Protein backbone atom coordinates (compact mmCIF):
# COMPACT_ATOMS: atom_id res chain seq x y z
CA UNK A 1 0.00 0.00 0.00
CA UNK A 2 1.01 3.56 -0.56
CA UNK A 3 2.32 5.54 2.39
CA UNK A 4 -0.20 8.34 1.80
CA UNK A 5 -3.12 5.90 1.88
CA UNK A 6 -2.01 4.52 5.24
CA UNK A 7 -1.62 8.03 6.66
CA UNK A 8 -5.10 8.97 5.37
CA UNK A 9 -6.66 5.87 6.98
CA UNK A 10 -4.97 6.58 10.33
CA UNK A 11 -6.00 10.24 10.17
CA UNK A 12 -9.59 9.26 9.36
CA UNK A 13 -9.66 6.86 12.30
CA UNK A 14 -8.33 9.54 14.64
CA UNK A 15 -10.95 12.04 13.45
CA UNK A 16 -13.68 9.42 13.97
CA UNK A 17 -12.49 8.67 17.52
CA UNK A 18 -12.29 12.40 18.31
CA UNK A 19 -15.86 12.85 17.05
CA UNK A 20 -17.14 10.02 19.23
CA UNK A 21 -15.36 11.46 22.27
CA UNK A 22 -16.75 14.94 21.60
CA UNK A 23 -20.28 13.53 21.36
CA UNK A 24 -19.95 11.61 24.63
CA UNK A 25 -18.43 14.66 26.35
CA UNK A 26 -21.37 16.81 25.24
CA UNK A 27 -23.76 14.14 26.50
CA UNK A 28 -21.99 13.94 29.86
CA UNK A 29 -21.90 17.73 30.19
CA UNK A 30 -25.64 17.99 29.58
CA UNK A 31 -26.29 15.25 32.16
CA UNK A 32 -24.18 17.06 34.77
CA UNK A 33 -25.88 20.39 34.10
CA UNK A 34 -29.34 18.85 34.38
CA UNK A 35 -28.43 16.98 37.56
CA UNK A 36 -28.88 13.55 36.02
CA UNK A 37 -25.35 12.30 36.60
CA UNK A 38 -24.93 9.72 39.38
CA UNK A 39 -21.72 9.61 41.40
CA UNK A 40 -20.76 6.12 42.51
CA UNK A 41 -18.04 7.11 45.01
CA UNK A 42 -18.98 7.83 48.64
CA UNK A 43 -19.01 11.52 49.58
CA UNK A 44 -16.23 11.19 52.16
CA UNK A 45 -13.82 9.43 49.81
CA UNK A 46 -14.49 11.83 46.95
CA UNK A 47 -14.44 14.98 49.08
CA UNK A 48 -11.48 14.05 51.22
CA UNK A 49 -13.31 14.75 54.46
CA UNK A 50 -11.41 14.81 57.73
CA UNK A 51 -13.35 11.82 59.09
CA UNK A 52 -12.40 9.47 56.24
CA UNK A 53 -10.61 6.30 57.33
CA UNK A 54 -7.33 5.44 55.60
CA UNK A 55 -6.54 1.95 54.35
CA UNK A 56 -4.29 -0.05 56.65
CA UNK A 57 -1.26 0.26 54.35
CA UNK A 58 -1.46 4.09 54.45
CA UNK A 59 -2.00 4.61 58.20
CA UNK A 60 1.73 4.60 59.03
CA UNK A 61 2.79 6.50 55.93
CA UNK A 62 4.22 9.61 57.71
CA UNK A 63 6.65 7.43 59.68
CA UNK A 64 7.77 5.68 56.46
CA UNK A 65 8.69 8.87 54.58
CA UNK A 66 11.98 10.67 55.20
CA UNK A 67 14.20 7.84 56.36
CA UNK A 68 15.87 9.89 59.12
OpenMM code with the backbone's topology and positions (N, CA, C; nanometers):
from openmm import Vec3, app, unit

residues = "UNK UNK UNK UNK UNK UNK UNK UNK UNK UNK UNK UNK UNK UNK UNK UNK UNK UNK UNK UNK UNK UNK UNK UNK UNK UNK UNK UNK UNK UNK UNK UNK UNK UNK UNK UNK UNK UNK UNK UNK UNK UNK UNK UNK UNK UNK UNK UNK UNK UNK UNK UNK UNK UNK UNK UNK UNK UNK UNK UNK UNK UNK UNK UNK UNK UNK UNK UNK".split()
positions = [
    Vec3(0.0834, -0.1190, 0.0000),
    Vec3(0.0000, 0.0000, 0.0000),
    Vec3(0.0876, 0.1251, 0.0000),
    Vec3(0.0298, 0.2294, -0.0498),
    Vec3(0.1010, 0.3560, -0.0563),
    Vec3(0.1056, 0.4203, 0.0826),
    Vec3(0.2138, 0.4892, 0.1092),
    Vec3(0.2325, 0.5539, 0.2390),
    Vec3(0.1233, 0.6576, 0.2653),
    Vec3(0.0826, 0.7320, 0.1625),
    Vec3(-0.0199, 0.8344, 0.1802),
    Vec3(-0.1564, 0.7740, 0.2124),
    Vec3(-0.1855, 0.6573, 0.1592),
    Vec3(-0.3123, 0.5905, 0.1881),
    Vec3(-0.3174, 0.5476, 0.3345),
    Vec3(-0.2081, 0.4939, 0.3835),
    Vec3(-0.2013, 0.4516, 0.5239),
    Vec3(-0.2177, 0.5720, 0.6161),
    Vec3(-0.1502, 0.6818, 0.5852),
    Vec3(-0.1618, 0.8028, 0.6662),
    Vec3(-0.3058, 0.8553, 0.6632),
    Vec3(-0.3718, 0.8505, 0.5485),
    Vec3(-0.5098, 0.8969, 0.5371),
    Vec3(-0.6044, 0.8099, 0.6188),
    Vec3(-0.5818, 0.6781, 0.6195),
    Vec3(-0.6659, 0.5874, 0.6982),
    Vec3(-0.6482, 0.6139, 0.8470),
    Vec3(-0.5239, 0.6302, 0.8915),
    Vec3(-0.4969, 0.6583, 1.0329),
    Vec3(-0.5576, 0.7926, 1.0723),
    Vec3(-0.5431, 0.8927, 0.9877),
    Vec3(-0.5999, 1.0236, 1.0165),
    Vec3(-0.7527, 1.0172, 1.0234),
    Vec3(-0.8140, 0.9429, 0.9331),
    Vec3(-0.9594, 0.9264, 0.9362),
    Vec3(-1.0056, 0.8569, 1.0629),
    Vec3(-0.9314, 0.7557, 1.1063),
    Vec3(-0.9664, 0.6859, 1.2302),
    Vec3(-0.9542, 0.7783, 1.3503),
    Vec3(-0.8508, 0.8605, 1.3532),
    Vec3(-0.8334, 0.9541, 1.4640),
    Vec3(-0.9448, 1.0583, 1.4674),
    Vec3(-0.9852, 1.1073, 1.3509),
    Vec3(-1.0946, 1.2042, 1.3451),
    Vec3(-1.2249, 1.1393, 1.3919),
    Vec3(-1.2485, 1.0144, 1.3539),
    Vec3(-1.3678, 0.9425, 1.3973),
    Vec3(-1.3694, 0.9237, 1.5486),
    Vec3(-1.2579, 0.8846, 1.6060),
    Vec3(-1.2488, 0.8671, 1.7518),
    Vec3(-1.2691, 1.0007, 1.8223),
    Vec3(-1.2114, 1.1084, 1.7704),
    Vec3(-1.2291, 1.2404, 1.8312),
    Vec3(-1.3752, 1.2838, 1.8244),
    Vec3(-1.4440, 1.2520, 1.7167),
    Vec3(-1.5857, 1.2854, 1.7055),
    Vec3(-1.6699, 1.2097, 1.8061),
    Vec3(-1.6405, 1.0823, 1.8245),
    Vec3(-1.7135, 1.0018, 1.9230),
    Vec3(-1.6897, 1.0552, 2.0635),
    Vec3(-1.5664, 1.0921, 2.0948),
    Vec3(-1.5362, 1.1461, 2.2271),
    Vec3(-1.6030, 1.2808, 2.2487),
    Vec3(-1.6084, 1.3643, 2.1477),
    Vec3(-1.6750, 1.4941, 2.1600),
    Vec3(-1.8241, 1.4753, 2.1849),
    Vec3(-1.8853, 1.3799, 2.1151),
    Vec3(-2.0279, 1.3529, 2.1356),
    Vec3(-2.0540, 1.3046, 2.2778),
    Vec3(-1.9733, 1.2113, 2.3282),
    Vec3(-1.9951, 1.1614, 2.4633),
    Vec3(-1.9647, 1.2676, 2.5684),
    Vec3(-1.8700, 1.3566, 2.5413),
    Vec3(-1.8427, 1.4658, 2.6346),
    Vec3(-1.9595, 1.5637, 2.6406),
    Vec3(-2.0199, 1.5936, 2.5251),
    Vec3(-2.1369, 1.6812, 2.5243),
    Vec3(-2.2532, 1.6168, 2.5982),
    Vec3(-2.2703, 1.4868, 2.5810),
    Vec3(-2.3764, 1.4143, 2.6500),
    Vec3(-2.3541, 1.4163, 2.8009),
    Vec3(-2.2312, 1.3924, 2.8434),
    Vec3(-2.1992, 1.3938, 2.9861),
    Vec3(-2.2168, 1.5326, 3.0447),
    Vec3(-2.1755, 1.6356, 2.9712),
    Vec3(-2.1902, 1.7729, 3.0186),
    Vec3(-2.3368, 1.8088, 3.0378),
    Vec3(-2.4219, 1.7684, 2.9443),
    Vec3(-2.5636, 1.7989, 2.9580),
    Vec3(-2.6250, 1.7229, 3.0749),
    Vec3(-2.5790, 1.6002, 3.1009),
    Vec3(-2.6289, 1.5253, 3.2163),
    Vec3(-2.5889, 1.5919, 3.3477),
    Vec3(-2.4655, 1.6410, 3.3549),
    Vec3(-2.4178, 1.7055, 3.4774),
    Vec3(-2.4935, 1.8356, 3.5009),
    Vec3(-2.5169, 1.9125, 3.3957),
    Vec3(-2.5879, 2.0392, 3.4099),
    Vec3(-2.7331, 2.0182, 3.4491),
    Vec3(-2.7952, 1.9104, 3.4033),
    Vec3(-2.9343, 1.8852, 3.4378),
    Vec3(-2.9482, 1.8115, 3.5706),
    Vec3(-2.8382, 1.7672, 3.6283),
    Vec3(-2.8425, 1.6975, 3.7564),
    Vec3(-2.8705, 1.5493, 3.7410),
    Vec3(-2.8582, 1.4953, 3.6248),
    Vec3(-2.8882, 1.3553, 3.6015),
    Vec3(-2.7704, 1.2623, 3.6196),
    Vec3(-2.6522, 1.3152, 3.6442),
    Vec3(-2.5347, 1.2302, 3.6602),
    Vec3(-2.5333, 1.1693, 3.8002),
    Vec3(-2.4973, 1.0418, 3.8107),
    Vec3(-2.4932, 0.9717, 3.9377),
    Vec3(-2.3478, 0.9446, 3.9729),
    Vec3(-2.3079, 0.9833, 4.0937),
    Vec3(-2.1716, 0.9608, 4.1399),
    Vec3(-2.1700, 0.8312, 4.2186),
    Vec3(-2.0797, 0.7416, 4.1851),
    Vec3(-2.0764, 0.6115, 4.2510),
    Vec3(-1.9847, 0.6094, 4.3726),
    Vec3(-1.8974, 0.7086, 4.3887),
    Vec3(-1.8043, 0.7113, 4.5015),
    Vec3(-1.8736, 0.7713, 4.6238),
    Vec3(-1.8420, 0.7228, 4.7431),
    Vec3(-1.8982, 0.7832, 4.8637),
    Vec3(-1.8522, 0.9280, 4.8793),
    Vec3(-1.9306, 1.0089, 4.9458),
    Vec3(-1.9012, 1.1517, 4.9581),
    Vec3(-1.7712, 1.1762, 5.0352),
    Vec3(-1.7444, 1.0968, 5.1386),
    Vec3(-1.6227, 1.1191, 5.2162),
    Vec3(-1.4977, 1.0877, 5.1353),
    Vec3(-1.4999, 0.9798, 5.0588),
    Vec3(-1.3818, 0.9432, 4.9814),
    Vec3(-1.3585, 1.0420, 4.8686),
    Vec3(-1.4651, 1.0906, 4.8053),
    Vec3(-1.4491, 1.1834, 4.6951),
    Vec3(-1.4113, 1.3223, 4.7445),
    Vec3(-1.4673, 1.3641, 4.8578),
    Vec3(-1.4436, 1.4978, 4.9084),
    Vec3(-1.3186, 1.5102, 4.9929),
    Vec3(-1.2670, 1.3996, 5.0373),
    Vec3(-1.1479, 1.4049, 5.1217),
    Vec3(-1.1766, 1.4613, 5.2589),
    Vec3(-1.2906, 1.4242, 5.3150),
    Vec3(-1.3314, 1.4751, 5.4458),
    Vec3(-1.2341, 1.4350, 5.5549),
    Vec3(-1.2364, 1.5073, 5.6654),
    Vec3(-1.1413, 1.4810, 5.7729),
    Vec3(-1.1732, 1.3522, 5.8467),
    Vec3(-1.2979, 1.3030, 5.8381),
    Vec3(-1.3352, 1.1817, 5.9085),
    Vec3(-1.3150, 1.0561, 5.8274),
    Vec3(-1.2572, 1.0647, 5.7093),
    Vec3(-1.2401, 0.9474, 5.6241),
    Vec3(-1.1312, 0.8568, 5.6810),
    Vec3(-1.1575, 0.7263, 5.6823),
    Vec3(-1.0610, 0.6299, 5.7329),
    Vec3(-0.9635, 0.5921, 5.6212),
    Vec3(-0.8356, 0.5818, 5.6562),
    Vec3(-0.7327, 0.5438, 5.5599),
    Vec3(-0.7205, 0.3925, 5.5547),
    Vec3(-0.6830, 0.3387, 5.4403),
    Vec3(-0.6537, 0.1950, 5.4349),
    Vec3(-0.5371, 0.1606, 5.5263),
    Vec3(-0.5300, 0.0350, 5.5664),
    Vec3(-0.4288, -0.0054, 5.6649),
    Vec3(-0.2858, 0.0172, 5.6154),
    Vec3(-0.2626, 0.0080, 5.4845),
    Vec3(-0.1262, 0.0264, 5.4349),
    Vec3(-0.0859, 0.1736, 5.4292),
    Vec3(-0.1794, 0.2664, 5.4475),
    Vec3(-0.1462, 0.4086, 5.4450),
    Vec3(-0.1495, 0.4734, 5.5832),
    Vec3(-0.1884, 0.4004, 5.6874),
    Vec3(-0.2001, 0.4607, 5.8203),
    Vec3(-0.0654, 0.5002, 5.8789),
    Vec3(0.0412, 0.4271, 5.8495),
    Vec3(0.1725, 0.4600, 5.9034),
    Vec3(0.2624, 0.5260, 5.7976),
    Vec3(0.2024, 0.5895, 5.6995),
    Vec3(0.2794, 0.6502, 5.5928),
    Vec3(0.3721, 0.7619, 5.6403),
    Vec3(0.3297, 0.8539, 5.7286),
    Vec3(0.4225, 0.9607, 5.7713),
    Vec3(0.5498, 0.9079, 5.8359),
    Vec3(0.5435, 0.7965, 5.9056),
    Vec3(0.6651, 0.7427, 5.9678),
    Vec3(0.7541, 0.6732, 5.8640),
    Vec3(0.6997, 0.6376, 5.7481),
    Vec3(0.7773, 0.5683, 5.6461),
    Vec3(0.8531, 0.6650, 5.5562),
    Vec3(0.8101, 0.7901, 5.5499),
    Vec3(0.8693, 0.8865, 5.4583),
    Vec3(0.9822, 0.9608, 5.5287),
    Vec3(1.0884, 0.9894, 5.4621),
    Vec3(1.1983, 1.0667, 5.5199),
    Vec3(1.3216, 0.9829, 5.5440),
    Vec3(1.3077, 0.8737, 5.6121),
    Vec3(1.4196, 0.7838, 5.6361),
    Vec3(1.5200, 0.8316, 5.7397),
    Vec3(1.4919, 0.9396, 5.8112),
    Vec3(1.5866, 0.9886, 5.9124),
    Vec3(1.5534, 0.9331, 6.0485),
] * unit.nanometer
topology = app.Topology()
chain = topology.addChain("A")
for resn in residues:
    res = topology.addResidue(resn, chain)
    for name in ("N", "CA", "C"):
        topology.addAtom(name, app.Element.getBySymbol(name[0]), res)
